[in-house]
Amino acid sequence: MSLIVQKYGGTSVGTVERIQEVAKKLIKFQKEGHELVVVLSAMSGETNRLLALANELNDNPHGRELDVLLSTGEQVTIALLCLALEQQGIHAISYTGSQVKILTDNTHNKARIMEIDDEKIRKELDAGHIVIVAGFQGCDQEGNITTLGRGGSDTTAVALAAALKADECQIYTDVDGVYTTDPRVVSEARRLDHITFEEMLEMASLGAKVLQIRSVEFASKYNVPLRVLSSFTEGGGTLISVEDPKMEQALISGIAFNRDEAKLTVLGVPDHPGIAYQILGPIAKNNIEVDMIIQNTGHDGLTDFTFTIHRNDYKNARTILQSTADSLGAREVIGDEHIAKISVVGVGMRSHAGIASTMFESLAKESINISMISTSEIKISVVIDEKYLELGVRSLHKAFHLEQN
């Protein structure tokens, strides 16, 4: 008998009818001989609704009370699913994160899971019950309710699968797997049957929104096979697991992109040891994440320093950087909020040359200028003008023949 942890997102449990459909699916799985632990998100839109209520009353709500409020969304769905299963004569029991004892640190709104007590779940599974667990939440050592941040239900599911040593963790969502790129941009985009943890981590960090990156990190660390499936259509989905040495790896598995980028440059900054820290230290202290970095070769004792950040942080970062530039005696600070990042990802890069030249040639043919380049062992990222993003993605998808099986 195999043990499967399944997670259903907000659209999958968005209505009573959808919850009844999930119940039918679970009954089918149980009849096939699987032990089931099911993790649920709140109904679609519910977390935003609760957050809006909080902001109506307090424009800076305390993290602890916000977690108490937001955690109620999942409490509703787990109870409703249990009721739907009971109506069909199936024994099921629901648990909140604190009842299961998903122990987290005390960072409200962005807590990290430290430990899971699986005793209750195992006892219920041994009794033949389906166990329904609230995603997105846990509790700290003081018993305070905590939440794991946006997309935290994915992390809950993977963490439970790791703790229970499940055979597979299945993430049911509104897409039927991981694609070579966003099908809304490239109609020929193809669903991948398999992708490695490394590739999925890169694609998630580079803008692919299928899975929360923390859940993929967790799955990779504990070697939990992950499968992305659709709640609405039948199919095998995409399996995310370790690299299989028996399989011939594709040269490029996918193309990720991110529109939410901005670029800042300090011109004419003194070129001396420690200058990178002097520029980026104040940015980091304000919890602004920096992505790509370029420092030009020094000339006449001066250099230019460029980095990218999330577009939402642009105004704050520019203000901080201007103050730093003034204190350093730099010539000028310039910025651009209209850039985008495109990345080609694939473990096949390790054993094949010429990926970069193919990428650059493809973009050049479309007269798309590259302003920044970043590489790792399995990815190449470029920064371009945002208006050329979709053209760039389509040309790269074609250049690497990703529409072909």
C-alpha positions as CSV (number, residue, x, y, z in Angstrom):
1,M,0.0,0.0,0.0
2,S,1.5,3.4,-1.0
3,L,1.3,6.6,1.0
4,I,0.5,9.7,-1.0
5,V,0.3,13.3,0.2
6,Q,-1.9,15.4,-2.0
7,K,-2.3,19.2,-2.0
8,Y,-5.3,21.0,-3.5
9,G,-5.0,24.7,-4.2
10,G,-7.6,27.5,-3.8
11,T,-9.2,27.0,-7.2
12,S,-9.6,23.3,-6.5
13,V,-11.7,24.0,-3.4
14,G,-13.2,27.3,-4.4
15,T,-16.8,26.2,-4.3
16,V,-18.9,23.5,-2.6
17,E,-19.2,21.7,-5.9
18,R,-15.4,21.7,-6.4
19,I,-14.9,20.3,-2.8
20,Q,-17.4,17.5,-3.7
21,E,-15.3,16.8,-6.8
22,V,-12.1,16.5,-4.7
23,A,-14.0,14.2,-2.3
24,K,-14.9,11.9,-5.3
25,K,-11.3,11.9,-6.4
26,L,-10.1,10.9,-2.9
27,I,-12.6,8.1,-2.6
28,K,-11.3,6.7,-5.9
29,F,-7.7,6.9,-4.7
30,Q,-8.5,5.1,-1.5
31,K,-10.4,2.3,-3.3
32,E,-7.2,1.8,-5.4
33,G,-5.4,1.0,-2.1
34,H,-3.6,4.3,-1.3
35,E,-3.2,5.8,2.1
36,L,-4.0,9.5,1.8
37,V,-2.9,12.7,3.6
38,V,-4.5,15.7,2.0
39,V,-3.4,19.3,2.4
40,L,-5.8,22.1,1.5
41,S,-5.4,25.8,0.7
42,A,-8.2,28.3,1.5
43,M,-10.9,28.9,-1.0
44,S,-9.6,31.0,-3.9
45,G,-9.7,34.7,-3.0
46,E,-10.3,34.0,0.7
47,T,-6.8,35.0,2.0
48,N,-7.0,38.3,0.1
49,R,-10.5,38.9,1.5
50,L,-9.3,38.4,5.1
51,L,-6.2,40.5,4.5
52,A,-8.4,43.3,3.1
53,L,-10.6,43.2,6.3
54,A,-7.5,43.4,8.4
55,N,-6.3,46.5,6.5
56,E,-9.6,48.2,6.9
57,L,-9.2,48.1,10.6
58,N,-5.4,48.6,10.9
59,D,-3.1,49.8,8.2
60,N,-0.2,48.0,9.9
61,P,-1.6,44.9,11.4
62,H,0.4,43.0,14.0
63,G,2.0,39.8,12.6
64,R,0.7,37.5,15.3
65,E,-3.0,38.6,14.9
66,L,-2.7,38.6,11.2
67,D,-1.6,34.9,11.3
68,V,-4.6,34.1,13.6
69,L,-6.9,35.7,11.0
70,L,-5.4,34.3,7.8
71,S,-5.1,30.7,9.2
72,T,-8.9,30.5,9.4
73,G,-9.3,30.2,5.6
74,E,-7.8,26.7,5.5
75,Q,-9.7,25.7,8.6
76,V,-12.9,26.2,6.7
77,T,-11.9,24.0,3.7
78,I,-10.5,21.1,5.7
79,A,-13.8,20.9,7.7
80,L,-15.9,21.1,4.6
81,L,-14.0,18.4,2.8
82,C,-14.3,16.1,5.8
83,L,-18.1,16.8,5.8
84,A,-18.3,15.9,2.1
85,L,-16.4,12.6,2.7
86,E,-18.5,11.7,5.7
87,Q,-21.6,12.2,3.5
88,Q,-20.2,9.5,1.3
89,G,-19.6,7.2,4.2
90,I,-15.8,7.7,4.2
91,H,-14.0,8.1,7.5
92,A,-11.9,11.3,7.5
93,I,-10.5,13.7,10.1
94,S,-9.3,17.2,9.8
95,Y,-6.3,18.8,11.6
96,T,-5.1,22.4,11.8
97,G,-1.3,23.0,11.7
98,S,-1.2,23.5,15.4
99,Q,-3.2,20.3,16.1
100,V,-0.8,18.2,14.0
101,K,2.0,20.1,15.6
102,I,3.7,21.5,12.6
103,L,6.4,23.3,14.6
104,T,7.8,26.5,13.0
105,D,10.0,29.3,14.1
106,N,8.3,32.5,15.4
107,T,8.6,34.6,12.3
108,H,5.0,35.6,11.7
109,N,3.7,35.7,8.1
110,K,6.8,34.0,6.8
111,A,7.5,31.2,9.2
112,R,9.8,28.2,8.4
113,I,8.9,24.7,9.4
114,M,11.3,23.2,12.0
115,E,9.7,19.9,12.9
116,I,6.5,17.8,12.4
117,D,5.0,15.4,14.9
118,D,3.6,12.7,12.7
119,E,2.2,10.5,15.5
120,K,-1.5,11.6,15.1
121,I,-1.4,11.3,11.4
122,R,0.1,7.8,11.5
123,K,-2.5,6.7,14.0
124,E,-5.3,7.9,11.8
125,L,-3.8,6.3,8.7
126,D,-3.5,3.0,10.6
127,A,-7.2,3.2,11.4
128,G,-8.0,3.5,7.7
129,H,-8.9,7.2,7.8
130,I,-8.2,9.9,5.2
131,V,-6.3,12.7,7.0
132,I,-7.0,16.3,6.0
133,V,-4.5,18.9,7.1
134,A,-4.7,22.7,6.8
135,G,-1.9,24.0,4.6
136,F,0.0,27.3,5.0
137,Q,0.1,27.2,8.8
138,G,1.8,25.8,11.9
139,C,2.6,27.0,15.4
140,D,5.8,28.2,17.3
141,Q,7.2,26.8,20.5
142,E,4.9,29.1,22.5
143,G,1.8,27.8,20.8
144,N,1.2,30.9,18.7
145,I,-0.3,30.3,15.3
146,T,2.1,31.1,12.4
147,T,1.7,31.1,8.6
148,L,4.3,30.2,6.0
149,G,3.8,33.0,3.4
150,R,2.2,33.0,0.0
151,G,2.1,29.5,-1.5
152,G,2.9,28.0,1.9
153,S,0.4,25.1,1.4
154,D,2.9,23.6,-1.1
155,T,5.6,23.7,1.5
156,T,3.2,22.1,4.1
157,A,2.5,19.2,1.7
158,V,6.1,18.5,0.9
159,A,7.2,18.8,4.5
160,L,4.5,16.2,5.5
161,A,5.5,13.9,2.7
162,A,9.1,14.1,4.0
163,A,8.1,13.5,7.6
164,L,5.9,10.6,6.6
165,K,8.3,9.2,4.0
166,A,5.5,9.2,1.5
167,D,5.9,7.6,-1.9
168,E,4.9,10.7,-3.7
169,C,3.7,14.3,-3.1
170,Q,1.1,15.4,-5.6
171,I,0.3,19.1,-6.1
172,Y,-3.1,19.6,-7.7
173,T,-3.5,23.0,-9.2
174,D,-5.2,24.8,-12.1
175,V,-2.5,23.8,-14.6
176,D,-1.7,20.2,-15.8
177,G,2.0,20.3,-15.2
178,V,5.2,22.2,-15.9
179,Y,5.6,23.5,-19.4
180,T,8.6,24.4,-21.5
181,T,7.5,28.0,-21.1
182,D,4.2,29.9,-20.4
183,P,1.6,28.6,-22.9
184,R,0.0,32.0,-22.8
185,V,3.1,33.4,-24.5
186,V,4.1,30.5,-26.7
187,S,1.1,28.5,-27.9
188,E,3.5,25.6,-28.9
189,A,4.8,25.2,-25.3
190,R,4.9,21.6,-24.3
191,R,4.1,19.9,-21.0
192,L,7.2,18.1,-19.6
193,D,6.8,14.6,-18.3
194,H,9.8,14.9,-16.1
195,I,12.1,17.7,-14.8
196,T,14.8,17.6,-12.2
197,F,14.8,19.3,-8.8
198,E,17.7,21.5,-10.0
199,E,15.8,22.6,-13.1
200,M,12.6,23.3,-11.3
201,L,14.4,25.3,-8.6
202,E,16.0,27.5,-11.3
203,M,12.7,27.9,-13.2
204,A,10.8,28.7,-9.9
205,S,13.4,31.3,-8.9
206,L,13.4,32.8,-12.4
207,G,9.7,33.5,-12.6
208,A,7.9,30.2,-13.3
209,K,4.8,30.4,-10.9
210,V,3.8,26.7,-10.9
211,L,5.3,25.9,-7.5
212,Q,6.5,27.9,-4.5
213,I,10.3,27.8,-4.5
214,R,10.6,26.8,-0.8
215,S,8.5,23.7,-1.5
216,V,10.9,22.6,-4.3
217,E,13.9,23.2,-2.0
218,F,12.3,21.1,0.7
219,A,11.5,18.3,-1.8
220,S,15.1,18.4,-3.1
221,K,16.6,18.3,0.3
222,Y,14.6,15.3,1.5
223,N,14.3,13.6,-2.0
224,V,10.5,13.7,-2.1
225,P,9.2,13.0,-5.6
226,L,6.8,15.8,-6.5
227,R,4.1,15.6,-9.2
228,V,2.2,18.6,-10.5
229,L,-1.3,17.7,-11.8
230,S,-4.5,19.4,-12.8
231,S,-7.6,19.3,-10.6
232,F,-9.8,19.7,-13.6
233,T,-8.4,17.4,-16.3
234,E,-7.0,13.9,-16.2
235,G,-3.4,13.2,-17.0
236,G,0.0,12.2,-15.7
237,G,1.2,15.7,-15.0
238,T,4.9,16.5,-14.5
239,L,7.2,14.5,-12.2
240,I,9.9,16.5,-10.4
241,S,12.6,14.3,-8.9
242,V,16.4,13.7,-8.9
243,E,18.3,13.4,-12.1
244,D,17.9,10.0,-13.6
245,P,21.3,8.9,-15.1
246,K,19.6,6.4,-17.3
247,M,17.6,9.1,-19.1
248,E,19.1,11.2,-21.9
249,Q,18.7,14.7,-20.6
250,A,17.2,17.3,-22.9
251,L,19.6,20.1,-23.9
252,I,17.2,22.8,-22.6
253,S,14.2,21.9,-20.5
254,G,12.5,25.2,-20.4
255,I,12.5,29.0,-20.7
256,A,11.6,31.1,-17.7
257,F,11.0,34.8,-17.6
258,N,10.2,37.5,-15.2
259,R,8.6,40.9,-16.0
260,D,8.9,42.2,-12.4
261,E,12.5,43.4,-12.8
262,A,14.2,46.8,-12.4
263,K,17.8,47.9,-12.8
264,L,19.9,50.5,-10.9
265,T,23.3,51.8,-11.9
266,V,25.8,53.9,-10.0
267,L,28.0,55.8,-12.5
268,G,31.5,57.0,-11.7
269,V,31.9,55.3,-8.3
270,P,35.4,55.2,-6.8
271,D,37.1,51.9,-7.7
272,H,38.6,50.5,-4.5
273,P,38.3,47.4,-2.3
274,G,35.0,47.0,-0.5
275,I,33.0,49.2,-2.9
276,A,30.5,46.5,-3.7
277,Y,29.7,46.0,0.0
278,Q,29.4,49.8,0.5
279,I,26.8,49.9,-2.3
280,L,24.9,46.8,-1.6
281,G,25.2,46.7,2.3
282,P,22.5,49.4,2.8
283,I,20.3,47.7,0.2
284,A,20.5,44.4,2.1
285,K,19.9,46.0,5.4
286,N,16.5,47.1,4.1
287,N,15.6,43.5,3.1
288,I,15.8,44.2,-0.6
289,E,17.0,41.2,-2.6
290,V,19.5,41.8,-5.3
291,D,19.6,39.5,-8.3
292,M,22.1,40.1,-11.2
293,I,25.2,42.2,-10.5
294,I,27.8,43.7,-13.0
295,Q,30.8,45.8,-12.1
296,N,32.7,47.3,-15.0
297,T,36.5,47.3,-15.3
298,G,37.8,50.3,-13.5
299,H,39.2,53.3,-15.5
300,D,40.9,56.4,-14.1
301,G,40.1,55.2,-10.6
302,L,36.3,55.0,-11.3
303,T,33.9,52.2,-12.2
304,D,30.2,51.7,-12.9
305,F,28.1,49.3,-10.7
306,T,24.8,47.8,-11.9
307,F,22.4,45.4,-10.2
308,T,18.8,44.3,-10.6
309,I,16.0,44.0,-8.0
310,H,12.3,43.3,-7.9
311,R,10.3,46.2,-9.5
312,N,8.3,46.7,-6.3
313,D,11.5,47.6,-4.5
314,Y,12.7,50.1,-7.1
315,K,11.7,53.4,-5.5
316,N,12.9,52.5,-2.1
317,A,16.2,51.1,-3.4
318,R,16.8,54.1,-5.6
319,T,16.4,56.4,-2.6
320,I,18.8,54.4,-0.5
321,L,21.3,54.1,-3.4
322,Q,21.2,57.9,-4.1
323,S,22.2,58.5,-0.5
324,T,25.0,56.0,-0.7
325,A,26.2,57.5,-4.0
326,D,26.3,61.0,-2.5
327,S,28.4,59.8,0.4
328,L,30.8,58.0,-2.0
329,G,31.1,60.9,-4.3
330,A,29.7,59.0,-7.3
331,R,28.8,60.9,-10.5
332,E,25.2,59.8,-10.9
333,V,22.5,57.2,-10.2
334,I,20.3,56.0,-13.1
335,G,17.6,53.3,-13.3
336,D,15.2,51.5,-15.5
337,E,11.9,50.0,-14.4
338,H,11.1,48.6,-17.9
339,I,13.3,45.6,-18.1
340,A,12.6,41.9,-18.1
341,K,14.7,38.7,-17.6
342,I,14.7,35.7,-19.8
343,S,16.5,32.5,-18.8
344,V,17.1,29.2,-20.6
345,V,17.3,26.2,-18.1
346,G,18.6,22.7,-18.6
347,V,20.8,20.1,-16.9
348,G,21.9,19.2,-20.5
349,M,24.1,22.4,-20.5
350,R,26.6,20.5,-18.4
351,S,27.6,18.3,-21.3
352,H,26.9,20.5,-24.3
353,A,28.7,23.6,-25.7
354,G,27.1,26.3,-27.7
355,I,24.0,27.1,-25.7
356,A,25.0,30.7,-25.1
357,S,25.9,31.4,-28.7
358,T,22.5,29.9,-29.9
359,M,20.7,32.1,-27.4
360,F,22.5,35.3,-28.3
361,E,22.2,34.6,-32.1
362,S,18.5,34.0,-31.7
363,L,18.0,37.3,-29.9
364,A,20.3,39.2,-32.3
365,K,18.2,38.0,-35.3
366,E,15.2,39.8,-33.7
367,S,17.3,42.9,-33.0
368,I,16.9,42.4,-29.2
369,N,19.7,44.1,-27.3
370,I,21.1,42.3,-24.2
371,S,22.1,44.6,-21.3
372,M,23.1,42.1,-18.7
373,I,24.1,38.4,-18.7
374,S,24.3,35.9,-15.8
375,T,25.2,32.2,-15.9
376,S,25.2,29.1,-13.7
377,E,25.9,25.5,-14.4
378,I,22.4,24.8,-15.8
379,K,21.1,28.3,-16.8
380,I,21.8,31.4,-18.7
381,S,19.8,34.6,-18.0
382,V,19.8,37.8,-19.9
383,V,18.2,41.2,-19.2
384,I,16.4,42.9,-22.1
385,D,14.0,45.7,-22.7
386,E,10.5,44.6,-21.4
387,K,8.8,45.4,-24.7
388,Y,10.7,42.6,-26.4
389,L,10.0,40.0,-23.7
390,E,7.4,37.9,-25.6
391,L,9.2,38.1,-28.9
392,G,12.4,37.0,-27.1
393,V,10.7,34.0,-25.4
394,R,9.1,32.9,-28.7
395,S,12.3,33.1,-30.6
396,L,14.3,31.1,-28.0
397,H,11.6,28.5,-27.7
398,K,11.9,28.0,-31.5
399,A,15.7,28.1,-31.5
400,F,16.0,25.3,-29.0
401,H,13.2,23.2,-30.7
402,L,11.3,23.0,-27.4
403,E,8.0,22.4,-29.3
404,Q,9.3,19.0,-30.3
405,N,9.0,15.9,-28.1
